[in-house]
Amino acid sequence: MTSPGDVDWSEMCPDAMQLILESLSCSDFHRARIVCSKWYSVSKSCVAGLWNRYPWLILFPQKISDSKPFKDYFRLFDPREGKTYMIRYLGDKLFESRSLASHGNWILMMNPSLDFYVLNVFTCERIDLPSLSLRGQVRFQRKDGGGIFLEHPRFNRETIINRHIETAVLWIDEKAKDFVVSWIYNAQYLFSYKKGDDSWWHLEGAKCLHMAYKDQKLCVYTSDHLIKIFDYSGDIPVEIIEENPYLNHPFYYDPKPWEYIWKRRLTITTSGDVLIILSLKGVLEYQEKPLFYIFKMNLKGKEWERVDSLGNEILVFGDGITLAVASGKEEIRGGVIYFVPDDVWPEAANNDRCL
């Protein structure tokens, strides 16, 4: 007779593993699949693996009162099952931190000290990234030993957190924990960090507006409406020139008199096509309407064309988790489309057209 300690669960029959995994709740499934490499491999063939293929909604807690005890947990809503999961977190106070990007079960977080970390929303596993130097000003150390000083002093961290860091991407290999983090400061400076680096890398010579990452390549949409592509497979990012089909083919859209451009976003489809998405506001007969236009380059004609359909593909920013800011009052509901607040034209914005 064998005791429980003598059992090697990694040697279990794959069919039995699959039956166990598919019988678990979603949150338990995500915890169980990282028990070992064999469990992780079997989990990819489970029906439950479909949980990773559609977006969830995550709401972080907010501080209500200094006098009341505060439980630091967040809520995860599964729109397919219509269930809400409560996850307790024992690290930094989440109501003081900000979520910047997501990939699969992981989110990129930044706390008030401008420290970045990557957090697994199901297991609460945390990966800390290198700290930023804060001596009088915000300083970002580069790989070549130099640095760049940004214009905001250290006492103005709230401005940096809530206004000047708006765009970020995260990619992570859940099994190997290899990851890439990239973010843009003040619609100008691009910084990135790859697992194994000893400092942040800074892209020079280009003002960056948006970006997307796929297959070890970072596509960057610059202020001159060009797309640069960087290869992250080596020690440092290297720009791809000859194999960049978008090189020297700028994107321009001339809005109609009743259209006002709010955001330009870049994304990559599962088939590898780069898309540019415009968020606009249309004003006709005193009626305002949010608009989203999708553009794809015709690689034969080398021209950007507007498309009305993505075919069988689904476009999800963040690759698996939809992030939202909780007010502490609203309930999470199914059957509702959730937008990140700055995805659509805000009510407080003026009507000056952005060119």
RODO-2510 file (C-alpha; in nm, 4 decimals, decimal comma):
residues 355
     n   res          X          Y          Z
     1     m     0,0000     0,0000     0,0000
     2     t     0,1400     0,3414    -0,0922
     3     s     0,1018     0,6585     0,1101
     4     p    -0,0058     0,9897    -0,0523
     5     g     0,3532     1,1115    -0,0299
     6     d     0,4717     0,8223    -0,2477
     7     v     0,2497     0,9178    -0,5431
     8     d     0,4113     1,1049    -0,8326
     9     w     0,1193     1,3013    -0,9751
    10     s     0,3232     1,3987    -1,2817
    11     e     0,3231     1,0324    -1,3908
    12     m    -0,0553     1,0090    -1,3963
    13     c    -0,2173     0,8895    -1,7173
    14     p    -0,2795     1,1933    -1,9467
    15     d    -0,6449     1,0922    -1,9964
    16     a    -0,6953     1,0903    -1,6188
    17     m    -0,5215     1,4269    -1,5893
    18     q    -0,7536     1,5706    -1,8524
    19     l    -1,0650     1,4398    -1,6734
    20     i    -0,9494     1,5971    -1,3475
    21     l    -0,8641     1,9298    -1,5073
    22     e    -1,1939     1,9535    -1,6958
    23     s    -1,3883     1,8873    -1,3754
    24     l    -1,2362     2,1881    -1,1968
    25     s    -1,3764     2,5352    -1,1702
    26     c    -1,2071     2,7943    -1,3869
    27     s    -0,9944     2,9446    -1,1107
    28     d    -0,8868     2,5992    -0,9838
    29     f    -0,8102     2,4944    -1,3421
    30     h    -0,5659     2,7821    -1,3852
    31     r    -0,3944     2,6932    -1,0570
    32     a    -0,3745     2,3213    -1,1344
    33     r    -0,2294     2,3620    -1,4836
    34     i     0,0947     2,5052    -1,3406
    35     v     0,1573     2,2122    -1,1009
    36     c     0,4220     2,0740    -1,3380
    37     s     0,5158     2,0672    -1,7053
    38     k     0,3071     1,7560    -1,7793
    39     w    -0,0069     1,9001    -1,6239
    40     y     0,0494     2,2191    -1,8170
    41     s     0,0911     2,0250    -2,1433
    42     v    -0,2293     1,8243    -2,0863
    43     s    -0,4232     2,1410    -1,9948
    44     k    -0,3725     2,2749    -2,3485
    45     s    -0,5907     1,9949    -2,4869
    46     c    -0,8688     2,0432    -2,2310
    47     v    -1,2037     2,1899    -2,3195
    48     a    -1,1468     2,4149    -2,0213
    49     g    -0,8525     2,5602    -2,2076
    50     l    -1,1065     2,7656    -2,3980
    51     w    -1,1236     2,9835    -2,0878
    52     n    -0,8050     3,1447    -2,2070
    53     r    -0,9543     3,2369    -2,5444
    54     y    -1,2053     3,5025    -2,4508
    55     p    -1,1703     3,8139    -2,2366
    56     w    -1,2541     3,8354    -1,8704
    57     l    -1,3356     4,1464    -1,6728
    58     i    -1,1192     4,2298    -1,3723
    59     l    -1,2143     4,4980    -1,1212
    60     f    -0,9665     4,6239    -0,8671
    61     p    -1,0676     4,7472    -0,5217
    62     q    -1,0789     5,1116    -0,4278
    63     k    -1,0016     5,2720    -0,0967
    64     i    -1,3225     5,3828     0,0718
    65     s    -1,2116     5,5138     0,4101
    66     d    -0,8940     5,5334     0,6187
    67     s    -1,0903     5,4469     0,9311
    68     k    -1,2341     5,1188     0,8025
    69     p    -1,0366     4,7958     0,7668
    70     f    -0,9628     4,7233     0,4016
    71     k    -0,9528     4,3797     0,2416
    72     d    -0,7246     4,3840    -0,0600
    73     y    -0,8895     4,1551    -0,3114
    74     f    -1,0120     4,1891    -0,6660
    75     r    -1,3034     4,0430    -0,8582
    76     l    -1,2844     3,8393    -1,1779
    77     f    -1,5950     3,7994    -1,3900
    78     d    -1,6220     3,5132    -1,6402
    79     p    -1,8721     3,6317    -1,9082
    80     r    -1,9231     3,2811    -2,0470
    81     e    -2,0140     3,1203    -1,7144
    82     g    -2,1637     3,4359    -1,5670
    83     k    -1,9648     3,3820    -1,2461
    84     t    -1,7617     3,6185    -1,0319
    85     y    -1,4471     3,4992    -0,8528
    86     m    -1,2991     3,6774    -0,5518
    87     i    -0,9183     3,6705    -0,5414
    88     r    -0,7321     3,7753    -0,2250
    89     y    -0,3968     3,9479    -0,2789
    90     l    -0,1383     3,9947    -0,0026
    91     g     0,1121     4,2140    -0,1861
    92     d     0,0967     4,5878    -0,2598
    93     k    -0,2370     4,7519    -0,1927
    94     l    -0,4118     4,7165    -0,5239
    95     f    -0,6187     5,0314    -0,4859
    96     e    -0,2903     5,2268    -0,4900
    97     s    -0,1563     5,0502    -0,8015
    98     r    -0,2524     5,0776    -1,1659
    99     s    -0,2933     4,8053    -1,4265
   100     l    -0,1283     4,8854    -1,7599
   101     a    -0,1539     4,5753    -1,9814
   102     s    -0,2495     4,2085    -1,9772
   103     h    -0,1616     3,8806    -2,1448
   104     g    -0,3365     3,5543    -2,0683
   105     n    -0,3635     3,5257    -1,6893
   106     w    -0,1044     3,7977    -1,6235
   107     i    -0,1284     4,1737    -1,5819
   108     l     0,1362     4,4445    -1,5774
   109     m     0,1065     4,6596    -1,2649
   110     m     0,2689     4,9819    -1,1478
   111     n     0,2592     5,1077    -0,7875
   112     p     0,2920     5,4667    -0,6561
   113     s     0,6702     5,4250    -0,6235
   114     l     0,6850     5,3704    -1,0015
   115     d     0,7833     5,0075    -0,9495
   116     f     0,6627     4,7697    -1,2218
   117     y     0,5648     4,4070    -1,1608
   118     v     0,3794     4,1285    -1,3412
   119     l     0,0971     3,9560    -1,1524
   120     n    -0,0909     3,6296    -1,2162
   121     v    -0,4553     3,7029    -1,1373
   122     f    -0,5383     3,3421    -1,0453
   123     t    -0,2326     3,2351    -0,8430
   124     c    -0,1152     3,5847    -0,7353
   125     e     0,2384     3,4899    -0,8387
   126     r     0,4399     3,8095    -0,8790
   127     i     0,7466     3,8925    -1,0906
   128     d     0,9204     4,2176    -0,9979
   129     l     1,0869     4,4287    -1,2653
   130     p     1,3916     4,6539    -1,2119
   131     s     1,3255     4,9683    -1,0139
   132     l     1,3510     5,3123    -1,1676
   133     s     1,6051     5,5596    -1,0337
   134     l     1,4321     5,8499    -0,8604
   135     r     1,6809     6,1168    -0,7573
   136     g     1,5318     6,4570    -0,8108
   137     q     1,3878     6,3467    -1,1426
   138     v     1,2648     6,0244    -1,2972
   139     r     1,5674     5,8593    -1,4530
   140     f     1,5618     5,5543    -1,6776
   141     q     1,8911     5,3666    -1,7016
   142     r     1,9845     5,2391    -2,0457
   143     k     2,1869     4,9334    -2,1409
   144     d     2,4735     5,1497    -2,2687
   145     g     2,5194     5,2992    -1,9236
   146     g     2,3610     5,6326    -2,0128
   147     g     2,0260     5,7644    -1,9065
   148     i     1,7397     5,9883    -2,0012
   149     f     1,5844     6,2453    -1,7720
   150     l     1,2139     6,3077    -1,8068
   151     e     1,0630     6,6417    -1,7299
   152     h     0,8594     6,5579    -1,4204
   153     p     1,0165     6,5806    -1,0716
   154     r     0,9773     6,2974    -0,8255
   155     f     0,7070     6,4682    -0,6187
   156     n     0,4754     6,4638    -0,9209
   157     r     0,4435     6,0867    -0,9435
   158     e     0,0636     6,0986    -0,9618
   159     t     0,0871     6,2838    -1,2928
   160     i     0,3301     6,0230    -1,4239
   161     i     0,1133     5,7309    -1,3160
   162     n    -0,2275     5,8575    -1,4232
   163     r    -0,1503     6,0663    -1,7289
   164     h     0,1866     6,0136    -1,8916
   165     i     0,1985     5,6325    -1,9011
   166     e    -0,1046     5,5377    -2,1096
   167     t     0,0186     5,2677    -2,3469
   168     a     0,1856     4,9397    -2,2522
   169     v     0,2105     4,5811    -2,3759
   170     l     0,2894     4,2560    -2,1981
   171     w     0,3775     3,9150    -2,3369
   172     i     0,4580     3,6155    -2,1169
   173     d     0,5209     3,2444    -2,1661
   174     e     0,3226     3,0981    -1,8782
   175     k     0,5297     2,7795    -1,8652
   176     a     0,8840     2,9186    -1,8916
   177     k     0,7982     3,2589    -1,7395
   178     d     0,9829     3,4332    -2,0231
   179     f     0,8308     3,7769    -2,0708
   180     v     0,8594     4,1109    -2,2470
   181     v     0,7249     4,4405    -2,1116
   182     s     0,7084     4,7622    -2,3105
   183     w     0,5477     5,0979    -2,2361
   184     i     0,5336     5,4496    -2,3776
   185     y     0,5839     5,7636    -2,1749
   186     n     0,3991     6,0822    -2,2695
   187     a     0,3338     5,9625    -2,6286
   188     q     0,7068     5,9932    -2,6972
   189     y     0,9546     5,7665    -2,5221
   190     l     0,9407     5,3884    -2,5530
   191     f     1,0916     5,1671    -2,2822
   192     s     1,1059     4,7888    -2,2702
   193     y     1,2368     4,5096    -2,0515
   194     k     1,2938     4,1449    -2,1353
   195     k     1,3481     3,8659    -1,8843
   196     g     1,7195     3,8387    -1,8122
   197     d     1,7990     4,2053    -1,8785
   198     d     1,9681     4,4113    -1,6089
   199     s     1,8052     4,7426    -1,7047
   200     w     1,5380     4,9063    -1,9177
   201     w     1,5987     4,9569    -2,2908
   202     h     1,5066     5,2914    -2,4456
   203     l     1,4223     5,3503    -2,8134
   204     e     1,5892     5,6659    -2,9425
   205     g     1,5113     5,8790    -3,2452
   206     a     1,1367     5,8181    -3,2710
   207     k     0,8259     5,9457    -3,0963
   208     c     0,5955     5,6522    -3,0309
   209     l     0,2155     5,6594    -3,0134
   210     h     0,1146     5,2929    -2,9875
   211     m     0,2510     4,9402    -3,0240
   212     a     0,1703     4,5684    -3,0340
   213     y     0,3796     4,2555    -2,9692
   214     k     0,3647     3,9121    -3,1330
   215     d     0,6108     3,6308    -3,2080
   216     q     0,9129     3,8124    -3,0562
   217     k     0,8466     4,1226    -3,2642
   218     l     0,7327     4,4638    -3,1432
   219     c     0,5465     4,6793    -3,3956
   220     v     0,5533     5,0491    -3,3116
   221     y     0,3312     5,3225    -3,4566
   222     t     0,5329     5,6459    -3,4608
   223     s     0,4281     6,0113    -3,4610
   224     d     0,5179     6,0396    -3,8309
   225     h     0,2573     5,7652    -3,8994
   226     l     0,5129     5,4967    -3,9862
   227     i     0,5385     5,1443    -3,8467
   228     k     0,8721     5,0251    -3,7133
   229     i     0,9320     4,6588    -3,6299
   230     f     1,1841     4,5403    -3,3687
   231     d     1,3111     4,1846    -3,3247
   232     y     1,3321     4,0808    -2,9577
   233     s     1,4832     3,7359    -3,0114
   234     g     1,8383     3,8523    -2,9314
   235     d     2,0060     4,0223    -2,6383
   236     i     1,8795     4,3673    -2,7392
   237     p     1,5941     4,4741    -2,9695
   238     v     1,7064     4,5156    -3,3316
   239     e     1,5044     4,7082    -3,5878
   240     i     1,3903     4,5080    -3,8913
   241     i     1,4432     4,7072    -4,2095
   242     e     1,4442     4,4944    -4,5240
   243     e     1,1677     4,2559    -4,4095
   244     n     0,9379     4,5314    -4,2871
   245     p     0,6556     4,5519    -4,5465
   246     y     0,5224     4,8716    -4,3860
   247     l     0,8476     5,0629    -4,4096
   248     n     0,8152     5,3973    -4,5911
   249     h     0,4375     5,3529    -4,6257
   250     p     0,2862     5,6006    -4,3794
   251     f    -0,0738     5,5758    -4,2695
   252     y    -0,2936     5,8809    -4,3227
   253     y    -0,6654     5,9272    -4,2803
   254     d    -0,8366     6,2520    -4,3733
   255     p    -1,1443     6,2737    -4,1482
   256     k    -1,4717     6,3978    -4,2843
   257     p    -1,5954     6,7369    -4,1628
   258     w    -1,8193     6,5625    -3,9085
   259     e    -1,5520     6,3220    -3,7809
   260     y    -1,3105     6,3857    -3,4952
   261     i    -1,0241     6,1444    -3,4299
   262     w    -0,9648     6,0508    -3,0676
   263     k    -0,7250     5,7525    -3,0639
   264     r    -0,5015     5,5622    -3,3035
   265     r    -0,4271     5,2079    -3,1955
   266     l    -0,2100     4,9361    -3,3426
   267     t    -0,2791     4,5644    -3,3168
   268     i    -0,1676     4,2369    -3,4760
   269     t    -0,4097     3,9652    -3,5848
   270     t    -0,3561     3,5946    -3,5184
   271     s    -0,2444     3,5578    -3,8803
   272     g     0,0208     3,8294    -3,8340
   273     d    -0,1414     4,1219    -4,0153
   274     v    -0,0887     4,4657    -3,8654
   275     l    -0,4058     4,6709    -3,8225
   276     i    -0,4555     5,0365    -3,7356
   277     i    -0,7757     5,1199    -3,5506
   278     l    -0,9155     5,4693    -3,5269
   279     s    -1,1507     5,5683    -3,2478
   280     l    -1,3543     5,8673    -3,3629
   281     k    -1,6584     6,0699    -3,2768
   282     g    -1,9116     6,1434    -3,5479
   283     v    -2,1358     6,4489    -3,5172
   284     l    -2,4299     6,4685    -3,7586
   285     e    -2,7424     6,6731    -3,7045
   286     y    -2,6366     6,7429    -3,3460
   287     q    -2,6177     6,3705    -3,2749
   288     e    -2,2898     6,2256    -3,1476
   289     k    -2,1888     5,8691    -3,2244
   290     p    -1,8708     5,6755    -3,1326
   291     l    -1,7021     5,5232    -3,4388
   292     f    -1,4301     5,2630    -3,4880
   293     y    -1,2544     5,2278    -3,8241
   294     i    -1,0157     4,9418    -3,9027
   295     f    -0,7390     4,9744    -4,1628
   296     k    -0,5187     4,7066    -4,3162
   297     m    -0,2384     4,7457    -4,5675
   298     n    -0,2821     4,5969    -4,9122
   299     l     0,0637     4,4429    -4,9367
   300     k     0,0423     4,4265    -5,3169
   301     g    -0,0518     4,7871    -5,3708
   302     k     0,1306     4,9085    -5,0592
   303     e    -0,1679     5,1180    -4,9574
   304     w    -0,3726     5,1283    -4,6399
   305     e    -0,7352     5,0281    -4,6948
   306     r    -1,0328     5,0368    -4,4650
   307     v    -1,1855     4,6949    -4,3940
   308     d    -1,5346     4,6174    -4,2684
   309     s    -1,4698     4,2657    -4,1425
   310     l    -1,1889     4,0581    -3,9926
   311     g    -1,3348     3,7344    -4,1263
   312     n    -1,3183     3,4559    -3,8686
   313     e    -1,0726     3,6375    -3,6457
   314     i    -1,1543     3,7964    -3,3115
   315     l    -0,9774     4,1135    -3,2108
   316     v    -0,9111     4,1349    -2,8366
   317     f    -0,6692     4,3851    -2,6883
   318     g    -0,4713     4,2415    -2,3991
   319     d    -0,4920     3,8792    -2,5222
   320     g    -0,7255     3,7273    -2,2691
   321     i    -0,8230     3,9684    -1,9922
   322     t    -1,0206     4,2892    -2,0263
   323     l    -0,9151     4,5468    -1,7697
   324     a    -1,1573     4,7937    -1,6162
   325     v    -1,1498     5,0486    -1,3364
   326     a    -1,3966     4,9884    -1,0565
   327     s    -1,5823     5,2701    -0,8875
   328     g    -1,6712     5,0448    -0,5997
   329     k    -2,0447     5,0749    -0,6676
   330     e    -2,1318     4,9073    -0,9963
   331     e    -2,1918     4,5356    -1,0346
   332     i    -2,0265     4,3262    -1,3034
   333     r    -2,2844     4,1995    -1,5503
   334     g    -2,2865     3,9721    -1,8518
   335     g    -2,4251     4,0664    -2,1917
   336     v    -2,2528     4,4042    -2,1790
   337     i    -1,9690     4,5468    -2,3854
   338     y    -1,7031     4,6978    -2,1609
   339     f    -1,4677     4,9671    -2,2895
   340     v    -1,1559     5,0994    -2,1246
   341     p    -1,2490     5,4618    -2,0401
   342     d    -1,0134     5,6296    -2,2852
   343     d    -1,1058     5,4019    -2,5783
   344     v    -1,3919     5,6327    -2,6721
   345     w    -1,4207     6,0092    -2,6927
   346     p    -1,4591     6,1473    -2,3377
   347     e    -1,7399     6,3872    -2,2623
   348     a    -1,4974     6,6482    -2,1293
   349     a    -1,2886     6,6625    -2,4489
   350     n    -1,3313     6,9547    -2,6857
   351     n    -1,4363     6,9253    -3,0481
   352     d    -1,1048     7,0232    -3,2042
   353     r    -1,0214     6,7727    -3,4707
   354     c    -0,7016     6,5719    -3,4129
   355     l    -0,4989     6,5404    -3,7329
***
